[in-house]
Amino acid sequence: MLQLFIGNKNYSSWSMRPWVLIKQAGIPFEEILVRFDSFDAGSKFKTQMSKVSPTGKVPALVDGDLNLWDTLAIAEYVAEKYPEKNLWPKDAKARAIARSVCAEMHSGFTSLRSHCGMNIEASLPDIGALIWRDQPGVRADVQRLVEMWSGLLETHKGPMLFGEFSIADAYYAPVCSRITTYALPVPEPIKAYVDRVMALPGVQAWVKDALAEDDFVPFDEPYRVRR
């Protein structure tokens, strides 16, 4: 059985991507939660993760003697291992665009990720309003998301970015969470897509677990002193 090593569900956006993908697809796996304490070399987190990942980061996927430590590599491997799940679009051109969309998320949207850390439990509309006012990079990132998602939803007729649920939707699930947490302004059709993603059973399962966590990680809470 696949083993997926993840960090705190409330905070770990990179962990959320493969977890939601595998869960939503109905693929059996064992979850191994490695709680954040610090990212220092001698921390419990780094010590445990370094056993399965050369980067010492989450997520990591273990399948027998195979260890993978990159979200795109994990997604590609799972898609190839379970082709019947159709995790990429069937059409070759749509599949290529879906890979581009995921790669853009993998390397881009740095302002949004930096200023609006994932925090599922929190509701931070006032902080979101200040970020929106003061951070042009965040506004630019959201505008790019609006353009991208609008085009894909129109082309593929929804409800997900490529019609049916795919790796692309799992990849942008943490972004949908950020938009919700910080109440970032987006057009109504985009808000409707965000709501559909947040309502997916795989996403709801992640959110339920995140809300049940009791951890308060100060370096992931720049706007609050307690939970």
C-alpha positions as CSV (number, residue, x, y, z in Angstrom):
1,M,0.0,0.0,0.0
2,L,1.1,3.5,-0.7
3,Q,2.4,5.5,2.3
4,L,2.1,9.3,2.2
5,F,4.1,11.4,4.6
6,I,2.5,14.8,5.3
7,G,2.7,17.7,7.6
8,N,0.0,19.5,9.7
9,K,-3.2,19.5,7.7
10,N,-4.0,23.0,8.9
11,Y,-0.9,24.5,7.4
12,S,0.8,22.2,4.9
13,S,-0.4,23.2,1.4
14,W,2.1,21.0,-0.4
15,S,1.0,18.0,1.6
16,M,-2.7,18.8,0.8
17,R,-2.1,18.4,-2.9
18,P,-1.2,14.7,-3.2
19,W,-3.4,13.7,-0.2
20,V,-6.5,15.2,-1.8
21,L,-5.6,13.7,-5.2
22,I,-5.3,10.2,-3.8
23,K,-8.2,10.5,-1.4
24,Q,-10.6,12.0,-4.0
25,A,-9.5,9.3,-6.5
26,G,-10.4,6.5,-4.0
27,I,-7.0,5.0,-3.9
28,P,-6.1,3.2,-0.7
29,F,-3.1,4.6,1.2
30,E,-1.6,4.9,4.6
31,E,-1.2,8.5,6.0
32,I,1.8,9.2,8.1
33,L,1.5,12.6,9.8
34,V,4.8,14.3,10.8
35,R,3.9,17.3,12.9
36,F,5.8,20.5,12.4
37,D,8.0,21.6,15.3
38,S,10.7,23.5,13.5
39,F,12.6,23.0,10.3
40,D,16.0,23.1,11.9
41,A,18.4,20.2,11.1
42,G,18.1,18.6,14.5
43,S,14.3,19.0,14.9
44,K,12.0,15.9,15.3
45,F,10.4,16.8,12.0
46,K,13.6,17.0,10.0
47,T,14.9,13.9,11.7
48,Q,11.9,11.8,10.8
49,M,11.4,13.2,7.3
50,S,15.1,12.8,6.4
51,K,14.6,9.0,6.6
52,V,12.2,9.0,3.6
53,S,13.1,12.2,1.7
54,P,16.5,13.6,0.8
55,T,15.1,17.1,1.2
56,G,13.7,16.5,4.6
57,K,10.4,18.0,3.6
58,V,6.8,16.9,3.1
59,P,5.1,15.4,1.3
60,A,6.9,12.2,0.5
61,L,5.4,9.0,-1.1
62,V,6.7,5.6,-0.3
63,D,5.7,2.6,-2.4
64,G,7.8,-0.4,-1.4
65,D,11.4,0.4,-2.1
66,L,10.5,3.6,-4.1
67,N,10.6,7.0,-2.4
68,L,9.3,10.2,-4.0
69,W,9.7,13.6,-2.6
70,D,8.2,16.1,-5.1
71,T,4.5,16.7,-5.5
72,L,4.5,16.6,-9.3
73,A,6.5,13.4,-9.3
74,I,4.1,11.9,-6.9
75,A,1.1,13.0,-9.0
76,E,2.7,11.6,-12.2
77,Y,3.5,8.3,-10.5
78,V,0.1,7.8,-9.0
79,A,-1.5,8.7,-12.4
80,E,0.7,6.0,-14.1
81,K,0.1,3.4,-11.4
82,Y,-3.6,3.9,-11.5
83,P,-4.4,4.7,-15.2
84,E,-8.1,3.7,-14.7
85,K,-8.5,6.7,-12.5
86,N,-8.0,9.2,-15.3
87,L,-6.2,11.7,-13.1
88,W,-5.0,13.6,-16.2
89,P,-7.4,14.6,-19.0
90,K,-7.8,12.0,-21.6
91,D,-7.3,14.4,-24.5
92,A,-3.6,14.8,-25.3
93,K,-3.8,18.6,-25.8
94,A,-5.8,19.1,-22.6
95,R,-3.4,16.8,-20.8
96,A,-0.4,19.0,-21.9
97,I,-2.2,22.1,-20.7
98,A,-3.1,20.5,-17.4
99,R,0.6,19.7,-16.9
100,S,1.5,23.3,-17.7
101,V,-1.1,24.6,-15.2
102,C,0.3,22.3,-12.5
103,A,3.9,23.3,-13.3
104,E,2.9,27.0,-13.0
105,M,1.5,26.4,-9.6
106,H,4.6,24.4,-8.6
107,S,7.0,27.3,-9.4
108,G,4.8,30.4,-9.4
109,F,2.3,32.5,-7.4
110,T,5.0,33.3,-4.9
111,S,3.4,36.5,-3.6
112,L,0.2,34.7,-2.8
113,R,1.9,31.8,-1.1
114,S,4.2,34.1,0.8
115,H,1.7,36.6,2.1
116,C,-1.4,34.3,2.4
117,G,-0.1,31.2,4.1
118,M,-2.5,28.3,4.2
119,N,-4.4,28.3,7.5
120,I,-7.7,26.3,7.1
121,E,-8.9,26.8,10.7
122,A,-8.6,30.6,10.6
123,S,-10.9,33.2,9.2
124,L,-8.8,36.3,8.3
125,P,-10.9,38.6,6.0
126,D,-9.5,41.8,7.7
127,I,-5.9,40.6,7.2
128,G,-6.8,39.6,3.6
129,A,-8.1,43.1,3.0
130,L,-4.9,44.7,4.2
131,I,-2.8,42.2,2.1
132,W,-5.0,43.0,-0.9
133,R,-4.4,46.8,-0.4
134,D,-0.7,46.6,0.3
135,Q,0.6,43.7,-1.9
136,P,0.4,44.3,-5.6
137,G,2.1,40.9,-6.2
138,V,-0.9,39.2,-4.5
139,R,-3.3,41.1,-6.7
140,A,-1.3,40.1,-9.8
141,D,-1.2,36.5,-8.7
142,V,-5.0,36.4,-8.1
143,Q,-5.6,38.1,-11.5
144,R,-3.6,35.4,-13.2
145,L,-5.6,32.7,-11.4
146,V,-8.9,34.4,-12.5
147,E,-7.7,34.5,-16.1
148,M,-6.5,30.9,-16.0
149,W,-9.4,29.4,-14.3
150,S,-12.0,31.4,-16.3
151,G,-10.5,30.2,-19.6
152,L,-10.3,26.5,-18.5
153,L,-13.8,26.5,-17.1
154,E,-15.2,28.0,-20.2
155,T,-13.3,25.7,-22.5
156,H,-14.0,22.5,-20.6
157,K,-17.5,23.4,-19.4
158,G,-16.7,22.7,-15.7
159,P,-17.5,21.9,-13.0
160,M,-13.7,21.4,-12.6
161,L,-10.9,23.0,-14.5
162,F,-10.8,20.2,-17.1
163,G,-14.4,19.1,-16.9
164,E,-14.0,16.2,-14.4
165,F,-11.8,16.2,-11.3
166,S,-8.1,16.0,-12.2
167,I,-4.6,16.5,-10.8
168,A,-5.0,20.2,-11.7
169,D,-7.9,20.7,-9.2
170,A,-6.0,18.9,-6.5
171,Y,-3.0,21.2,-7.2
172,Y,-5.1,24.3,-6.8
173,A,-7.1,23.1,-3.8
174,P,-4.8,24.9,-1.3
175,V,-5.2,28.1,-3.3
176,C,-9.0,27.8,-3.0
177,S,-8.5,27.4,0.7
178,R,-6.4,30.6,0.8
179,I,-9.0,32.5,-1.1
180,T,-11.6,31.4,1.4
181,T,-9.5,32.1,4.5
182,Y,-8.5,35.6,3.5
183,A,-11.7,36.4,1.6
184,L,-9.8,37.5,-1.4
185,P,-12.0,39.2,-4.0
186,V,-12.7,37.1,-7.1
187,P,-15.5,37.2,-9.6
188,E,-18.6,35.1,-8.9
189,P,-17.9,32.3,-11.4
190,I,-14.4,31.9,-9.8
191,K,-15.9,32.0,-6.3
192,A,-18.3,29.3,-7.4
193,Y,-15.4,27.1,-8.6
194,V,-13.6,27.7,-5.3
195,D,-16.8,26.5,-3.5
196,R,-17.0,23.4,-5.7
197,V,-13.5,22.5,-4.9
198,M,-13.9,23.1,-1.2
199,A,-17.0,20.8,-1.3
200,L,-15.2,17.8,-2.9
201,P,-15.3,14.8,-0.5
202,G,-11.5,14.6,-0.6
203,V,-11.1,18.3,0.3
204,Q,-13.8,18.0,3.0
205,A,-12.0,15.1,4.6
206,W,-8.8,17.1,4.7
207,V,-10.6,20.2,6.2
208,K,-12.3,18.1,8.8
209,D,-8.9,16.7,10.0
210,A,-7.3,20.2,9.9
211,L,-10.1,21.6,12.1
212,A,-9.6,18.8,14.6
213,E,-5.8,19.6,15.0
214,D,-4.9,21.2,18.3
215,D,-1.4,22.4,17.2
216,F,-0.5,26.1,17.1
217,V,2.7,26.6,15.0
218,P,3.9,30.1,15.6
219,F,6.0,30.4,12.4
220,D,2.9,29.5,10.4
221,E,0.8,32.1,12.3
222,P,2.2,35.5,11.4
223,Y,-1.1,37.2,12.2
224,R,-2.1,35.6,15.5
225,V,-0.5,34.8,18.9
226,R,-2.8,31.9,19.7
227,R,-5.4,29.7,18.2
